[in-house]
């Protein structure tokens, strides 16, 4: 399954944790279930590996809000605000969960990234 959308400005929380994310203003009412995924990101003719979270940001949001799609593109540092991306969902890693503190969230994101790298290494990107 793929989702298309433009990259919009977020709160900068991912960058503050050390994992900048592209916040996608998705153009579909149909999304995979909430959770963390291994994804392939297509921007023009280029393909990138990454992880994505679909959810309500329970570690930071005080109340249930709309669903957000945030993508951390591995080994990527370009400014892509306003650009349109395709996010292809390849494998569910885990459910979204609330973390008691930012340090625990950072440790989990590191594990998610390691899982994604291993996935792409085994699949040959």
Secondary structure, DSSP 8 states (H G I E B T S, - for coil): -EEEEEEE---SHHHHHT---EEEEES-S----SEEEEEEEEETTEEEEEEEEEE--TTT-SS----EEEEEETT-----TT-EEEEEEEEEEE-----SSHHHHHHHHHHHHHHHHHHHHHHT-
